[in-house]
Amino acid sequence: MSALLIIKELILMNIENNLDSVAALKRLQSVIKRTPLIYNEGLSEKYSCQIYLKREDLQVVRSYKLRGAYNMISQLSKEQLLRGVVCASAGNHAQGVAFSCKKLNTRGMIFMPENTPKQKISQTRMFGDGLIEITLVGDTFDDCLKEALTYTEANNMTFIPPFDNYKIIEGQGTVGVEILEDLPDTDVVIIPIGGGGLSAGAGLYMKNKKPSIKIIGVEPEGAPSMSKALEQGAPVTLDEINSFVDGASVKRAGELTFPICQQVLDELILVPEGKVCTTILKLYNEDAIVAEPAGALSVAALDLCANQIKGKKVVCILSGGNNDIERMQEIKELSLLYEGLKHYFVISFPQRPGALKLFVNEVLGPHDDITRFEFIKKIQKEYGPALVGIELKSAHDYAALISRMQAFNFKYKEINKDLTLFEYLV
């Protein structure tokens, strides 16, 4: 065994000795719900295994984040509670902090990105019940984090990190305690990852309690901060991220969570945002579960590890259900694009009578549907190219659609695969 590996194991052992998620669970008993571990028959049959959903979407604040927030805030001194606390959050941690402020009668200042869903903002305000203030700043969690840290120092308050603190990690570890108490013979646990608090806390407890258990982490493809950290051997700051999966989109993995995840994760899977959207819709339509994007990550990963979980007892941590109804149209759109059922084209219609009628009657298939049609500009008083959105019944219908456009001499440019043009026009 190399000296470096020995040092890492000693560090991990020291962390284990200083984290007590069992004690944290007792501390949290009067505050949190013990969320159910529910067997899912449909998913189990599909993947030829036994799949259970750990329903943290049914938590008091509809996510697991309350566990870590309350665990840390409840252990602050009276002087710290009098001065108040500060946090930065994309939404779920904010709600956990707000709930804790109300419960412990302390003042809170909460910084959230400007693009935080309205539902999460209103819920945070409701849980704080007059004891918290909300400031919206920046486009990502990392942007508002800088402002929150500056405010904390200037006002001599206590910062409550969303993931990079041992008390937070210890609190999130209570999810793992409940899983193994309710299903001791669990073989695989699939955990969503943002900054790594849940995967570090729950993963560390479960690996320590049952070394044979397999821990699979899941990140959104557009925000692979933990993946890059594992590749580089240390946390790295990503230049850009896709913040769609807002509860799991951070530019940099935690300094404290990374070495734990490095040791406890057996595998890390990246899931495309479109696949997450498809999963959200399926969970809603098939199981009446309202999952937010980060909450659906673990279930979205099942296709990507299907061979590994066959015949196993698998737990997917459904980490949150704070999904704004106003986002559903965007979620449906991204799902259709990912599944190959929605395509956008810029089409130059021949300048002759009946061209549009020809397109509708001859080019479109019997089950194809135009969902958007607008002329982009006029040329010499004649209509120019048009932006056309077409929804297919099956992804297999795409090749025939393209073939018919070519056969009838309709010049086109597909913009699904041109991100710059797509963002500009759609």
C-alpha positions in Angstrom: 0.0 0.0 0.0 1.4 3.4 -1.0 2.2 6.1 1.6 -0.4 8.4 0.0 -3.1 5.7 0.2 -2.3 5.1 3.9 -2.5 8.8 4.6 -5.9 9.0 2.9 -7.2 6.1 4.9 -6.0 7.6 8.1 -7.7 10.9 7.3 -10.9 9.1 6.4 -10.7 7.1 9.7 -10.3 10.3 11.6 -13.3 11.9 9.8 -15.4 8.8 10.6 -14.4 9.0 14.3 -15.5 12.7 14.4 -18.8 12.3 12.6 -21.7 10.6 14.4 -24.8 10.5 12.1 -26.6 8.2 14.6 -26.3 10.9 17.3 -27.4 13.5 14.7 -30.5 11.5 13.9 -31.5 11.6 17.6 -30.9 15.3 17.6 -33.1 15.7 14.5 -36.0 13.4 15.6 -38.3 16.1 16.8 -37.7 18.3 13.6 -37.5 16.0 10.6 -39.8 13.3 9.2 -38.4 9.8 9.0 -39.1 9.6 5.2 -40.3 6.3 3.8 -38.3 3.8 1.8 -40.9 2.7 -0.8 -40.6 -0.3 -3.1 -41.3 0.6 -6.7 -42.9 -2.2 -8.6 -42.7 -0.7 -12.0 -39.0 0.2 -11.9 -38.2 -3.1 -10.2 -39.8 -5.1 -13.0 -38.1 -2.9 -15.7 -34.6 -3.4 -14.3 -35.0 -7.0 -13.0 -34.1 -6.0 -9.4 -35.7 -4.7 -6.3 -35.8 -0.9 -6.4 -36.7 1.2 -3.4 -37.1 5.0 -3.4 -35.9 6.9 -0.3 -38.6 9.7 -0.5 -36.8 12.8 0.8 -39.3 14.7 -1.4 -41.7 14.0 1.5 -39.5 15.7 4.1 -40.9 18.7 6.0 -39.2 21.1 3.6 -39.5 18.7 0.7 -35.8 17.9 0.6 -33.1 16.3 2.7 -31.3 19.6 3.2 -33.1 20.3 6.6 -31.1 17.5 8.1 -27.7 19.1 7.7 -28.9 22.7 8.3 -30.6 22.0 11.6 -27.8 19.7 12.7 -25.3 22.5 12.4 -27.5 25.5 13.6 -28.8 23.6 16.6 -25.2 23.2 17.8 -24.3 26.9 17.6 -23.6 28.8 20.9 -26.2 31.2 22.3 -24.0 34.1 21.2 -23.8 32.8 17.6 -27.6 32.4 17.5 -28.1 35.9 18.8 -26.0 37.3 16.0 -27.8 35.2 13.3 -26.8 33.0 10.4 -26.2 33.4 6.7 -26.4 31.0 3.8 -26.1 30.7 0.1 -28.4 28.3 -1.7 -30.1 27.4 -5.0 -33.2 26.8 -2.9 -33.4 23.6 -0.9 -30.6 24.5 1.6 -32.3 27.9 2.0 -35.5 26.3 3.0 -33.7 24.1 5.6 -31.9 27.1 7.0 -35.2 29.1 7.1 -37.0 26.3 8.9 -34.2 26.0 11.4 -34.1 29.8 12.0 -37.8 29.7 12.9 -37.4 26.6 15.1 -34.4 28.0 16.9 -35.6 31.6 16.9 -32.5 33.1 15.2 -32.2 35.6 12.4 -31.2 34.5 8.9 -29.9 36.2 5.8 -30.3 34.0 2.7 -28.6 34.6 -0.6 -30.1 32.9 -3.7 -29.3 33.0 -7.4 -31.5 35.4 -9.4 -32.8 32.5 -11.5 -34.0 30.5 -8.5 -37.5 29.1 -9.2 -40.2 31.3 -7.6 -41.7 28.3 -5.8 -38.4 27.9 -3.8 -38.2 31.5 -3.0 -41.8 31.7 -1.7 -41.4 28.4 0.3 -38.2 29.8 1.9 -39.9 32.9 2.9 -42.8 30.9 4.3 -40.6 28.6 6.4 -38.7 31.5 7.8 -41.9 33.2 8.9 -40.5 36.7 9.3 -37.1 35.7 10.7 -35.2 35.6 7.4 -34.4 38.0 4.6 -33.8 36.9 1.0 -31.3 38.5 -1.4 -31.3 37.4 -5.0 -27.9 37.8 -6.7 -25.9 36.3 -9.6 -26.7 33.5 -12.0 -25.4 30.5 -10.2 -24.9 29.2 -6.6 -21.2 30.1 -6.8 -22.0 33.7 -7.7 -24.3 34.2 -4.7 -21.8 32.3 -2.4 -19.3 35.1 -2.8 -21.8 37.8 -1.7 -23.0 35.6 1.2 -19.4 35.2 2.5 -18.7 38.9 2.2 -21.9 39.7 4.1 -21.2 37.1 6.8 -17.8 38.6 7.6 -19.0 42.2 7.5 -21.8 41.5 10.0 -20.0 39.0 12.3 -22.6 36.3 11.7 -22.2 32.5 11.2 -22.2 31.1 7.7 -24.1 27.8 7.2 -22.5 26.1 4.2 -24.8 24.0 1.9 -22.4 21.1 1.9 -18.8 21.8 2.9 -18.9 21.5 6.7 -18.6 18.4 8.9 -21.8 19.2 10.9 -23.7 19.5 7.6 -22.2 16.3 6.3 -23.0 14.5 9.6 -26.6 15.7 9.3 -27.0 14.5 5.7 -25.5 11.2 6.8 -28.8 10.5 8.7 -30.3 9.6 5.3 -27.9 6.6 5.2 -28.7 5.7 8.8 -32.4 5.4 8.0 -31.7 3.4 4.8 -29.7 0.7 6.6 -32.0 0.6 9.5 -35.0 0.1 7.2 -33.3 -2.2 4.6 -30.1 -3.7 6.2 -29.5 -6.0 3.1 -29.3 -3.1 0.6 -26.8 -3.9 -2.1 -26.6 -0.6 -4.0 -27.4 3.0 -3.2 -27.7 5.7 -5.9 -27.1 9.2 -4.6 -27.4 12.6 -6.4 -24.4 14.8 -6.1 -24.0 18.6 -6.2 -21.3 19.8 -3.8 -21.2 16.3 -2.2 -22.7 16.7 1.2 -25.3 13.9 0.9 -23.0 11.5 -0.9 -20.2 12.2 1.6 -22.4 11.9 4.7 -24.7 9.0 3.7 -21.9 7.2 1.8 -19.4 7.4 4.6 -21.9 6.0 7.2 -23.1 3.2 4.9 -19.6 2.2 3.8 -18.4 2.1 7.4 -21.5 0.1 8.5 -21.5 -2.2 5.5 -18.3 -2.2 3.5 -19.8 -4.4 0.7 -22.4 -1.9 -0.2 -22.0 -0.2 -3.6 -22.3 3.6 -3.7 -23.1 5.1 -7.1 -23.0 8.9 -7.4 -24.9 10.8 -10.1 -24.2 14.3 -11.4 -26.0 16.3 -14.1 -23.9 16.2 -17.3 -23.8 20.0 -17.5 -22.3 20.5 -14.0 -19.7 17.7 -13.5 -17.8 19.3 -10.6 -17.2 16.1 -8.6 -16.4 14.1 -11.8 -13.7 16.7 -12.7 -12.4 16.7 -9.1 -12.0 12.9 -9.2 -10.2 13.2 -12.5 -7.8 15.8 -11.3 -7.4 14.4 -7.8 -8.6 17.6 -6.1 -11.6 20.0 -6.5 -11.4 22.3 -9.5 -13.5 25.3 -10.5 -15.5 24.8 -13.7 -15.6 27.8 -16.0 -19.2 27.3 -16.9 -22.1 25.0 -15.9 -25.6 24.3 -17.0 -27.7 25.4 -14.0 -30.9 23.6 -15.1 -30.6 20.9 -12.4 -30.4 23.8 -9.9 -30.2 21.6 -6.7 -27.1 19.8 -8.0 -25.3 22.4 -10.1 -22.2 23.9 -8.5 -18.9 25.0 -10.2 -16.7 23.4 -7.5 -17.0 20.3 -5.3 -16.4 20.8 -1.6 -13.0 20.7 -0.1 -14.2 18.5 2.8 -16.7 16.4 0.8 -14.3 15.6 -2.0 -11.8 13.3 -0.1 -14.7 11.5 1.5 -16.5 11.0 -1.9 -13.1 9.9 -3.4 -13.0 7.1 -0.9 -16.7 6.0 -0.7 -17.9 6.3 -4.3 -17.6 3.1 -6.3 -18.8 4.9 -9.5 -19.9 8.3 -10.7 -22.5 8.6 -13.5 -23.2 11.8 -15.6 -26.8 12.1 -16.7 -27.9 14.4 -19.5 -30.4 17.2 -18.5 -32.9 16.0 -21.1 -32.9 12.5 -19.6 -33.5 14.0 -16.2 -36.6 15.8 -17.7 -37.9 12.5 -19.1 -37.5 10.9 -15.7 -39.4 13.8 -14.0 -42.3 13.3 -16.4 -42.4 9.5 -15.9 -42.3 9.8 -12.1 -45.2 12.2 -12.3 -47.3 10.3 -14.8 -46.6 6.7 -13.6 -46.1 7.2 -9.8 -47.7 10.6 -9.0 -44.3 11.7 -7.7 -43.4 15.4 -8.0 -39.6 15.4 -8.3 -37.4 18.3 -8.9 -34.5 17.9 -11.4 -31.9 17.1 -8.7 -34.4 14.7 -7.0 -34.9 12.7 -10.2 -31.1 12.2 -10.8 -30.8 8.9 -9.1 -33.8 7.3 -11.0 -32.5 8.9 -14.3 -29.2 7.0 -13.8 -30.9 3.5 -13.7 -30.6 3.0 -17.5 -26.9 3.8 -17.3 -26.2 1.1 -14.7 -28.9 -1.4 -15.5 -26.5 -4.4 -15.9 -24.8 -3.7 -12.6 -28.0 -3.6 -10.5 -29.7 -6.7 -12.0 -30.9 -9.0 -9.2 -29.8 -6.5 -6.5 -31.6 -4.6 -3.8 -31.2 -1.0 -4.9 -32.1 2.3 -3.2 -32.5 5.5 -5.2 -32.4 8.6 -3.0 -35.1 10.9 -4.4 -33.6 13.9 -2.8 -36.2 16.6 -3.3 -39.6 17.6 -4.7 -39.4 21.4 -4.9 -40.4 21.7 -8.5 -42.1 24.9 -9.7 -45.2 24.1 -11.9 -44.1 27.0 -14.2 -41.0 24.9 -15.2 -43.1 22.0 -16.5 -43.3 23.3 -20.1 -39.5 23.7 -20.2 -39.1 20.2 -18.7 -41.4 18.7 -21.4 -39.6 20.6 -24.2 -36.1 19.4 -23.0 -37.5 15.8 -22.7 -38.9 15.8 -26.2 -35.6 17.2 -27.6 -33.6 14.5 -25.7 -35.8 11.7 -26.9 -35.6 12.8 -30.5 -39.3 13.7 -30.7 -38.9 17.4 -31.2 -37.0 19.1 -33.9 -36.5 22.7 -34.9 -35.6 23.8 -38.5 -35.0 27.0 -40.4 -36.8 26.2 -43.6 -36.6 28.2 -46.9 -40.0 27.7 -48.5 -40.0 27.9 -52.4 -41.4 31.2 -53.6 -44.4 29.7 -55.4 -48.1 29.4 -54.6 -49.1 26.4 -52.5 -45.6 25.8 -51.1 -46.8 25.8 -47.5 -49.8 23.5 -48.4 -47.3 21.2 -50.1 -45.2 21.0 -47.0 -48.2 20.2 -44.8 -49.8 17.7 -47.1 -46.7 15.9 -48.5 -43.7 16.5 -46.3 -45.2 16.0 -42.9 -45.9 12.4 -42.0 -49.3 11.3 -40.8 -48.4 11.6 -37.2 -46.1 14.7 -37.4 -47.3 17.9 -35.8 -46.2 21.5 -36.3 -45.8 23.0 -32.8 -44.2 26.3 -33.9 -44.2 28.3 -37.1 -42.9 31.8 -37.6 -41.3 33.7 -40.5 -38.0 35.0 -39.4 -37.9 38.0 -41.9 -39.3 39.4 -45.1 -37.2 39.7 -48.3 -38.5 42.3 -50.9 -42.0 42.1 -49.5 -41.9 38.3 -49.8 -41.7 36.0 -46.8 -38.3 34.6 -46.1 -37.2 31.5 -44.1 -39.4 30.2 -41.3 -38.6 28.8 -37.9 -40.6 25.5 -37.8 -40.9 23.2 -34.7 -42.0 19.7 -35.5 -43.0 17.0 -33.0 -42.8 13.4 -34.0 -44.7 10.4 -32.6 -41.6 8.3 -32.8 -37.9 9.2 -33.1 -37.8 6.7 -36.0 -39.9 9.1 -38.1 -37.1 11.6 -38.3 -35.2 10.0 -41.2 -38.4 9.9 -43.3 -39.2 13.5 -42.6 -35.7 14.6 -43.7 -36.0 12.4 -46.9 -39.3 14.0 -47.9 -37.9 17.6 -47.3 -35.1 16.8 -49.6 -37.3 15.1 -52.2 -39.6 18.2 -52.5 -36.6 20.6 -52.6 -37.2 22.3 -49.3 -33.9 23.9 -48.1 -33.5 23.6 -44.4 -31.1 23.8 -41.5 -31.7 21.8 -38.4 -30.8 23.9 -35.3 -31.2 21.3 -32.5 -27.5 20.6 -32.9 -26.4 24.2 -33.2 -26.5 25.4 -29.6 -25.8 29.1 -30.4 -28.5 29.3 -33.1 -30.9 27.3 -31.0 -30.6 29.6 -28.0 -30.9 32.6 -30.3 -34.0 31.5 -32.2 -35.8 29.1 -29.8 
